[in-house]
Amino acid sequence: MAAISFREVRVDGVRSLVRLAGPQDAPEAVVFVHGNPGSGEDFTDLLARVGDFARAIAPDMPGFGKADRPEHFEYTVPAYARHLAGLLSALGIQRAHLVLHDFGGPFGLWWASEHPDSVLSVTLFNIGVMRGYRWHKYARIWQTPILGELFQLLATRRATRAILNAENPKPFPAAFVERMLDDADWGMKRAVLRLYRNTRDIATLSQTLADRLKPLHLPALVVWGKGDRFLHHRFAEAQREYFDVEAVHMLPECGHWPFIDEPERVAELVLPFLQRRMQGRLPGSGSAQG
């Protein structure tokens, strides 16, 4: 697997740590965008594997991971999309294959809807265009003034560890959970509250993305942990309405983070899809579907 390096990039004064793999002078790249709670570190395994045949990046988005948590940042989906656009511009990336998870879905898809000539494919992990979706219980708590603050104050390492594992079909690797807990300072918790409160109207957001993306017929791969208790697996097949979906892979033993639950299986599904869509891919790249 390719070596991973790091670079700090500032967009309008907001710093993101970006993980890099593969040839960093290529104008085309695989771009991993994480959600909540998470960071670019979630994709370390896939990032290194993709780096064997393509340029790949995995940034920490504002409020998360090792990125800044500025008070002045808007913490809205369009603001995150603008930050992503600034990152890609600063890194000289002109064309992107998006790999999206959780809130990284709206961030990346909003960017794609505004840059249709720059997006070449999308890989969707338990996310997509979510028409008809209703927010999960934790989102509703975070969206409620005072209650959300109290919940965040009481979200100790022990309590958060217990919640994460209780909501997943199998226990997470300890290193994954501890790294996530290390990032969960008050700045991140404040960012979560603001992001969810600014995104209460998921219906309008979903309809806007549907209207913008459906005419683009973007090539897509959908990988969904069937045991996801936050985003029901019925939304996996629904992505065929909005994208040119090559395949929908349902993983019955996985939850909201399938690439953490079963990294080898996920790599078998995702890497061939990306290889087939990379312009100027390496000779002899595999193209068999997992």
C-alpha positions in Angstrom: 0.0 0.0 0.0 1.1 3.5 -0.7 2.7 5.7 1.9 0.5 8.5 3.5 1.8 12.0 3.9 0.2 15.1 5.5 -0.3 18.7 4.5 -2.0 21.6 6.2 -4.2 23.6 3.8 -6.0 26.9 4.7 -9.2 28.0 3.1 -10.3 31.5 4.0 -8.1 31.2 7.1 -9.6 27.9 8.2 -7.0 25.1 8.5 -7.6 21.5 7.5 -5.2 18.6 7.9 -5.1 16.7 4.6 -3.9 13.1 4.2 -2.3 12.4 0.9 -1.4 9.3 -1.1 -0.3 8.5 -4.6 1.1 11.0 -7.2 0.4 14.4 -5.9 0.9 16.2 -9.2 -2.1 14.5 -10.9 -5.1 16.8 -11.7 -7.5 13.9 -11.1 -7.9 12.5 -7.6 -10.0 10.3 -5.4 -11.4 12.5 -2.6 -12.6 11.0 0.7 -15.0 13.1 2.7 -15.9 12.1 6.2 -18.9 12.8 8.3 -19.8 13.1 12.0 -18.2 12.0 14.3 -15.2 11.3 12.2 -12.2 12.6 10.3 -10.1 11.8 7.2 -8.4 9.3 9.5 -11.5 7.1 9.0 -10.3 6.3 5.5 -6.6 5.5 6.2 -6.8 2.0 4.9 -8.7 2.8 1.7 -6.5 5.9 1.1 -3.3 3.9 1.1 -4.8 1.3 -1.2 -6.0 3.9 -3.7 -2.6 5.5 -3.6 -1.2 2.5 -5.3 -3.0 3.5 -8.6 -4.2 7.1 -8.2 -3.9 10.4 -6.4 -6.0 10.3 -3.2 -6.7 12.8 -0.4 -8.7 12.6 2.8 -9.1 16.0 4.6 -10.3 16.8 8.1 -13.3 19.1 7.6 -13.7 22.2 9.8 -14.8 21.3 13.4 -13.5 17.7 13.1 -10.3 15.7 13.4 -7.3 17.9 13.5 -8.9 20.8 11.6 -9.7 24.2 13.1 -12.9 24.7 14.9 -13.5 28.5 14.3 -16.4 30.3 15.9 -16.9 32.3 12.7 -17.3 29.2 10.4 -20.9 28.8 9.2 -21.2 25.0 9.8 -23.8 24.6 7.0 -23.7 22.2 4.1 -23.0 25.0 1.5 -20.2 26.3 3.7 -18.6 22.8 3.9 -18.9 22.5 0.2 -17.1 25.8 -0.3 -14.4 24.7 2.0 -14.0 21.5 0.0 -13.8 23.5 -3.2 -11.1 25.6 -1.7 -9.1 22.5 -0.6 -9.3 21.0 -4.1 -8.3 24.3 -5.7 -5.3 24.7 -3.3 -4.2 21.2 -4.1 -4.5 21.6 -7.9 -7.3 18.9 -8.2 -9.4 19.6 -11.2 -11.4 16.4 -11.4 -12.6 14.3 -8.5 -14.0 10.8 -7.7 -15.9 11.4 -4.5 -16.0 8.8 -1.7 -18.5 10.0 0.8 -19.8 8.9 4.2 -22.4 10.3 6.6 -22.5 14.1 6.5 -19.6 13.9 4.0 -22.4 13.0 1.6 -24.2 16.3 1.7 -20.9 18.2 1.8 -19.5 16.4 -1.3 -22.8 16.1 -3.2 -23.5 19.9 -2.8 -20.0 20.5 -4.2 -20.7 18.1 -7.0 -24.0 19.8 -7.8 -22.1 23.2 -8.2 -19.1 21.7 -10.1 -20.7 19.2 -12.5 -17.8 19.3 -14.9 -15.4 18.4 -12.1 -17.0 15.3 -10.6 -16.4 12.0 -12.3 -17.9 9.4 -10.0 -19.3 9.0 -6.5 -18.9 6.1 -4.0 -21.5 6.3 -1.3 -21.1 4.7 2.1 -24.4 4.7 3.9 -25.4 8.0 2.5 -26.8 9.6 -0.7 -29.8 11.6 -1.7 -32.0 11.1 1.3 -35.6 12.0 0.2 -38.0 11.0 2.9 -35.4 10.7 5.6 -36.2 11.7 9.2 -33.4 12.6 11.5 -32.2 9.9 14.0 -32.6 10.3 17.7 -29.2 11.8 18.4 -29.6 14.4 15.7 -33.0 15.4 17.2 -31.3 15.8 20.6 -28.4 17.9 19.1 -31.0 20.1 17.3 -32.8 20.9 20.6 -31.4 24.0 22.5 -30.2 23.3 26.0 -30.9 19.6 25.7 -28.2 19.3 23.0 -25.7 21.2 25.1 -26.4 19.0 28.1 -26.1 15.8 26.1 -22.7 17.0 24.8 -21.5 17.9 28.3 -22.5 14.4 29.6 -20.9 12.7 26.6 -17.9 11.4 28.5 -15.4 9.0 26.9 -17.0 6.1 28.7 -20.6 7.0 27.7 -19.6 7.7 24.1 -17.7 4.5 23.8 -20.7 2.6 25.1 -23.1 4.4 22.7 -21.0 3.8 19.6 -20.6 0.1 20.3 -24.2 -0.4 21.3 -25.5 1.2 18.1 -23.3 -1.1 15.9 -23.8 -4.8 14.9 -20.3 -5.6 16.1 -17.8 -3.9 18.5 -15.6 -1.3 16.8 -11.8 -1.7 16.9 -10.6 0.0 20.1 -8.1 2.2 18.2 -10.9 3.6 16.0 -13.0 4.5 19.0 -10.2 6.0 21.1 -9.0 8.1 18.2 -12.5 9.4 17.7 -12.8 10.2 21.4 -9.5 12.0 21.3 -10.9 14.4 18.7 -14.1 15.0 20.6 -13.2 18.2 22.4 -15.7 21.0 23.1 -14.8 22.7 19.8 -16.0 19.6 17.9 -19.0 19.1 20.0 -20.0 22.8 19.4 -19.5 22.2 15.7 -21.8 19.2 15.8 -24.6 21.2 17.5 -24.3 24.1 15.0 -24.2 21.8 11.9 -27.3 19.8 12.9 -29.2 22.9 13.9 -28.4 24.5 10.6 -29.6 21.4 8.8 -32.9 20.8 10.4 -34.7 21.0 7.0 -33.4 17.8 5.6 -36.3 17.6 3.2 -35.5 20.7 1.3 -31.8 19.8 1.3 -32.5 16.4 -0.2 -34.9 17.8 -2.8 -32.4 20.4 -3.9 -29.7 17.7 -4.3 -32.1 15.4 -6.1 -33.0 18.1 -8.6 -29.4 19.1 -9.3 -27.8 15.7 -9.4 -30.3 13.5 -11.2 -29.7 15.1 -14.6 -25.9 14.5 -14.3 -26.2 10.7 -14.4 -23.1 10.4 -12.3 -21.5 6.9 -12.2 -22.0 5.6 -8.6 -21.2 2.7 -6.4 -23.3 2.2 -3.2 -22.0 0.3 -0.2 -24.3 0.0 2.7 -24.1 -1.6 6.1 -27.4 -3.2 6.6 -27.2 -2.9 10.4 -27.1 0.9 10.3 -29.3 2.3 13.0 -29.0 5.9 11.8 -29.7 5.6 8.1 -32.0 2.7 7.1 -30.8 0.4 4.3 -33.9 1.2 2.3 -32.1 4.3 1.1 -29.4 2.2 -0.6 -31.5 1.1 -3.6 -33.2 4.5 -3.7 -29.9 6.0 -5.0 -30.6 4.4 -8.4 -33.1 7.2 -9.0 -30.4 9.9 -8.8 -27.2 8.3 -10.1 -26.1 5.8 -12.7 -25.5 3.1 -10.1 -23.2 0.3 -11.1 -24.1 -1.8 -8.1 -25.6 -1.7 -4.6 -23.7 -3.8 -2.1 -25.6 -4.6 1.1 -23.3 -5.8 3.9 -25.4 -7.6 6.5 -22.9 -7.7 9.3 -21.9 -4.0 9.1 -23.4 -0.9 10.5 -22.9 2.8 9.8 -19.2 2.5 9.2 -18.8 -0.5 6.8 -15.3 0.4 5.9 -14.3 0.0 9.6 -16.4 -3.1 10.2 -15.1 -5.0 7.2 -12.2 -3.2 5.6 -11.1 -6.0 3.3 -14.5 -6.7 1.9 -15.1 -3.0 1.3 -11.8 -2.6 -0.5 -12.7 -5.6 -2.7 -15.8 -3.7 -3.8 -14.5 -0.1 -4.0 -11.1 -0.4 -5.6 -12.1 -2.0 -8.9 -14.9 0.6 -9.3 -12.4 3.4 -8.9 -9.8 1.8 -11.1 -12.3 1.5 -13.9 -13.1 5.1 -13.7 -9.7 6.7 -13.4 -8.5 8.4 -16.5 -5.0 7.0 -17.4 -5.2 4.2 -14.9 -2.3 1.9 -14.6 -2.0 -0.9 -17.2 -3.4 -4.1 -16.0 -5.6 -2.6 -13.3 -8.3 -5.0 -12.1 -11.8 -4.6 -13.3 -13.6 -7.5 -11.8 -16.5 -6.5 -9.6 -16.5 -7.7 -6.0 
